[in-house]
Amino acid sequence: MSDESVRIMCPNLTCRKVLAVPASARGKTVRCRNCATTIRIPATLGQAEPTPPAKKSA
């Protein structure tokens, strides 16, 4: 296991602060220190937001 941190942006549109949380917080809920919004940290990096398939342009 590595000791890296997870960087995530606060989902509050008036805050949008980038937070660095320890990797051990994956799968847990944390609170933004700037605006107190609760944020769920994804368990793995790929679960944050699946990207839709790209459309081919001719």
DSSP file (Angstrom, degrees, kcal/mol; ACC not computed):
  #  RESIDUE AA STRUCTURE BP1 BP2  ACC     N-H-->O    O-->H-N    N-H-->O    O-->H-N    TCO  KAPPA ALPHA  PHI   PSI    X-CA   Y-CA   Z-CA
    1    1 A M              0   0    0      0, 0.0     2,-0.2     0, 0.0     0, 0.0   0.000 360.0 360.0 360.0 142.4    0.0    0.0    0.0
    2    2 A S        -     0   0    0      1,-0.1    21,-0.1    21,-0.0     0, 0.0  -0.611 360.0-132.5 -99.7 163.1    1.2    3.5   -0.8
    3    3 A D        +     0   0    0     -2,-0.2    -1,-0.1    20,-0.1    21,-0.0  -0.001  59.0 136.3-100.2  27.4    0.9    6.5    1.4
    4    4 A E        -     0   0    0     18,-0.1    19,-1.7     1,-0.1     2,-0.3  -0.208  48.6-125.9 -74.8 166.4   -0.4    8.8   -1.3
    5    5 A S  E     -A   22   0A   0     17,-0.2     2,-0.5    18,-0.1    -1,-0.1  -0.777  13.7-125.8-110.4 159.4   -3.3   11.2   -0.9
    6    6 A V  E     -A   21   0A   0     15,-3.7    15,-3.0    -2,-0.3     2,-0.5  -0.893  18.4-150.4-104.6 128.8   -6.5   11.5   -2.9
    7    7 A R  E     +A   20   0A   0     -2,-0.5     2,-0.3    13,-0.2    13,-0.2  -0.879  24.2 166.4-102.0 129.0   -7.2   14.9   -4.4
    8    8 A I  E     -A   19   0A   0     11,-2.6    11,-3.5    -2,-0.5     2,-0.4  -0.996  31.5-125.4-142.5 144.5  -10.9   15.7   -4.8
    9    9 A M  E     -A   18   0A   0     -2,-0.3     9,-0.2     9,-0.2     8,-0.1  -0.733  33.1-108.9 -92.6 138.7  -12.8   19.0   -5.5
   10   10 A C        -     0   0    0      7,-2.8     6,-0.2    -2,-0.4     5,-0.1  -0.436  20.9-142.7 -62.2 131.2  -15.6   20.0   -3.2
   11   11 A P        +     0   0    0      0, 0.0     2,-0.5     0, 0.0    -1,-0.1   0.596  69.9 109.4 -75.6  -9.1  -19.0   19.6   -5.0
   12   12 A N    >>  -     0   0    0      1,-0.2     3,-1.7     5,-0.1     4,-1.7  -0.561  66.0-146.4 -69.1 118.4  -20.4   22.8   -3.5
   13   13 A L  T 34 S+     0   0    0     -2,-0.5    -1,-0.2     1,-0.3    -3,-0.0   0.725  96.9  51.1 -63.7 -22.8  -20.6   25.2   -6.4
   14   14 A T  T 34 S+     0   0    0     21,-0.0    -1,-0.3     1,-0.0    -2,-0.1   0.552 121.0  33.1 -89.2  -6.9  -19.8   28.2   -4.2
   15   15 A C  T <4  +     0   0    0     -3,-1.7    -2,-0.2    -5,-0.1    -5,-0.0   0.800  62.7 168.1-107.9 -69.0  -16.7   26.5   -2.7
   16   16 A R     <  +     0   0    0     -4,-1.7     2,-0.2    -6,-0.2    -3,-0.1   0.727  24.4 164.9  56.2  27.0  -15.0   24.3   -5.3
   17   17 A K        -     0   0    0     -5,-0.1    -7,-2.8    -8,-0.1     2,-0.6  -0.500  39.0-124.2 -73.5 140.8  -12.0   23.9   -3.1
   18   18 A V  E     -A    9   0A   0     -9,-0.2     2,-0.4    -2,-0.2    -9,-0.2  -0.774  30.3-161.7 -87.8 123.9   -9.5   21.1   -3.9
   19   19 A L  E     -A    8   0A   0    -11,-3.5   -11,-2.6    -2,-0.6     2,-0.6  -0.840  13.1-152.2-108.6 142.3   -9.0   18.9   -0.9
   20   20 A A  E     +A    7   0A   0     -2,-0.4   -13,-0.2   -13,-0.2    -2,-0.0  -0.958  23.5 176.3-111.8 113.5   -6.2   16.4   -0.3
   21   21 A V  E     -A    6   0A   0    -15,-3.0   -15,-3.7    -2,-0.6     5,-0.0  -0.850  36.7 -93.6-115.6 152.4   -7.3   13.5    1.9
   22   22 A P  E >   -A    5   0A   0      0, 0.0     3,-2.4     0, 0.0   -17,-0.2  -0.287  32.4-117.8 -63.4 149.7   -5.3   10.5    2.9
   23   23 A A  G >  S+     0   0    0    -19,-1.7     3,-1.7     1,-0.3   -18,-0.1   0.763 112.5  70.7 -58.4 -25.2   -5.7    7.4    0.7
   24   24 A S  G 3  S+     0   0    0      1,-0.3    -1,-0.3   -21,-0.0   -19,-0.1   0.624  85.4  69.2 -67.9 -11.6   -7.1    5.6    3.8
   25   25 A A  G X   +     0   0    0     -3,-2.4     3,-2.1     2,-0.1    16,-0.3   0.470  69.5 126.4 -85.3  -1.9  -10.2    7.8    3.5
   26   26 A R  T <  S+     0   0    0     -3,-1.7    17,-0.3     1,-0.3     3,-0.1  -0.334  76.9  17.4 -59.6 133.8  -11.3    6.0    0.3
   27   27 A G  T 3  S+     0   0    0     14,-1.8    -1,-0.3     1,-0.3     2,-0.2   0.445 111.6  99.1  84.2   0.7  -14.9    4.7    0.6
   28   28 A K  S <  S-     0   0    0     -3,-2.1    13,-3.0    14,-0.2     2,-0.5  -0.604  74.7-109.8-113.0 174.4  -15.6    7.1    3.5
   29   29 A T  E     -B   40   0B   0     11,-0.2     2,-0.3    -2,-0.2    11,-0.2  -0.903  33.6-176.9-107.2 133.4  -17.3   10.4    3.9
   30   30 A V  E     -B   39   0B   0      9,-3.2     9,-3.4    -2,-0.5     2,-0.4  -0.800  21.6-123.7-122.6 167.2  -15.2   13.5    4.8
   31   31 A R  E     -B   38   0B   0     -2,-0.3     2,-0.2     7,-0.2     7,-0.2  -0.944  24.5-118.0-116.2 133.1  -16.2   17.1    5.5
   32   32 A C     >  -     0   0    0      5,-2.8     4,-1.9    -2,-0.4     5,-0.0  -0.492  16.2-148.5 -66.0 128.8  -14.8   20.1    3.5
   33   33 A R  T  4 S+     0   0    0     -2,-0.2    -1,-0.2     1,-0.2   -14,-0.0   0.703  93.9  52.3 -72.8 -18.3  -12.9   22.3    5.9
   34   34 A N  T  4 S+     0   0    0      3,-0.1    -1,-0.2     1,-0.1    -2,-0.0   0.903 131.7   4.2 -84.4 -44.1  -13.8   25.4    3.9
   35   35 A C  T  4 S-     0   0    0      2,-0.1    -2,-0.2   -18,-0.0    -1,-0.1   0.432  90.3-119.7-126.1  -1.6  -17.7   25.1    3.7
   36   36 A A     <  +     0   0    0     -4,-1.9     2,-0.2     1,-0.2    -3,-0.1   0.622  57.3 152.7  70.9  16.0  -18.5   22.0    5.8
   37   37 A T        -     0   0    0     -6,-0.1    -5,-2.8     1,-0.1     2,-0.4  -0.565  46.2-122.8 -72.5 138.9  -20.1   20.1    2.9
   38   38 A T  E     -B   31   0B   0     -7,-0.2     2,-0.4    -2,-0.2    -7,-0.2  -0.703  29.9-168.8 -86.4 137.1  -19.9   16.3    3.3
   39   39 A I  E     -B   30   0B   0     -9,-3.4    -9,-3.2    -2,-0.4     2,-0.6  -0.988  17.1-139.3-129.6 130.8  -18.1   14.5    0.5
   40   40 A R  E     -B   29   0B   0     -2,-0.4   -11,-0.2   -11,-0.2   -14,-0.1  -0.813  19.3-142.0 -91.0 123.3  -18.0   10.8   -0.2
   41   41 A I        -     0   0    0    -13,-3.0   -14,-1.8    -2,-0.6   -13,-0.1  -0.714  24.8-113.4 -83.5 127.6  -14.5    9.7   -1.4
   42   42 A P        -     0   0    0      0, 0.0   -14,-0.2     0, 0.0   -15,-0.1  -0.289  14.6-131.3 -60.8 145.8  -14.7    7.0   -4.1
   43   43 A A  S    S+     0   0    0    -17,-0.3     2,-0.3   -16,-0.2   -17,-0.1   0.866  92.2  19.8 -66.1 -36.4  -13.3    3.6   -3.0
   44   44 A T  S >  S-     0   0    0      1,-0.1     3,-1.2   -17,-0.0     4,-0.3  -0.906  83.5-113.8-130.4 161.2  -11.2    3.5   -6.2
   45   45 A L  G >  S+     0   0    0     -2,-0.3     3,-0.8     1,-0.2    -1,-0.1   0.820 111.4  57.7 -64.0 -31.9  -10.0    6.1   -8.6
   46   46 A G  G 3  S+     0   0    0      1,-0.2    -1,-0.2     2,-0.1     3,-0.2   0.565  94.2  66.6 -78.0  -8.5  -12.1    4.8  -11.5
   47   47 A Q  G <  S+     0   0    0     -3,-1.2    -1,-0.2     1,-0.2    -2,-0.1   0.555  73.5  89.9 -90.4  -7.5  -15.5    5.1   -9.7
   48   48 A A  S <  S-     0   0    0     -3,-0.8    -1,-0.2    -4,-0.3    -2,-0.1   0.945 108.8 -17.0 -57.5 -56.5  -15.6    8.9   -9.5
   49   49 A E        -     0   0    0     -3,-0.2    -1,-0.2     2,-0.0     2,-0.1  -0.788  65.4-137.6-155.1 105.2  -17.4    9.6  -12.7
   50   50 A P        -     0   0    0      0, 0.0    -3,-0.1     0, 0.0    -4,-0.0  -0.434  24.7-132.0 -65.7 135.1  -17.7    7.2  -15.6
   51   51 A T        -     0   0    0     -2,-0.1     3,-0.1     1,-0.1    -2,-0.0  -0.712  18.4-120.2 -89.6 136.6  -17.1    9.0  -18.9
   52   52 A P        -     0   0    0      0, 0.0     3,-0.1     0, 0.0    -1,-0.1  -0.360  42.9 -85.1 -69.7 155.2  -19.6    8.3  -21.7
   53   53 A P        -     0   0    0      0, 0.0     2,-0.1     0, 0.0     0, 0.0  -0.352  50.5-109.0 -61.6 139.7  -18.2    6.8  -24.9
   54   54 A A        -     0   0    0     -3,-0.1     2,-0.4     1,-0.1    -3,-0.0  -0.445  28.1-125.6 -71.4 140.0  -16.8    9.4  -27.3
   55   55 A K        -     0   0    0     -2,-0.1     2,-0.4    -3,-0.1    -1,-0.1  -0.691  22.1-123.3 -86.4 138.3  -18.8   10.1  -30.5
   56   56 A K        -     0   0    0     -2,-0.4     2,-0.4     2,-0.0    -1,-0.0  -0.645  21.4-152.4 -81.3 134.5  -16.9    9.8  -33.7
   57   57 A S              0   0    0     -2,-0.4    -1,-0.0     1,-0.1     0, 0.0  -0.909 360.0 360.0-108.2 136.9  -17.0   12.9  -35.9
   58   58 A A              0   0    0     -2,-0.4    -1,-0.1     0, 0.0    -2,-0.0   0.469 360.0 360.0 -82.5 360.0  -16.6   12.5  -39.6
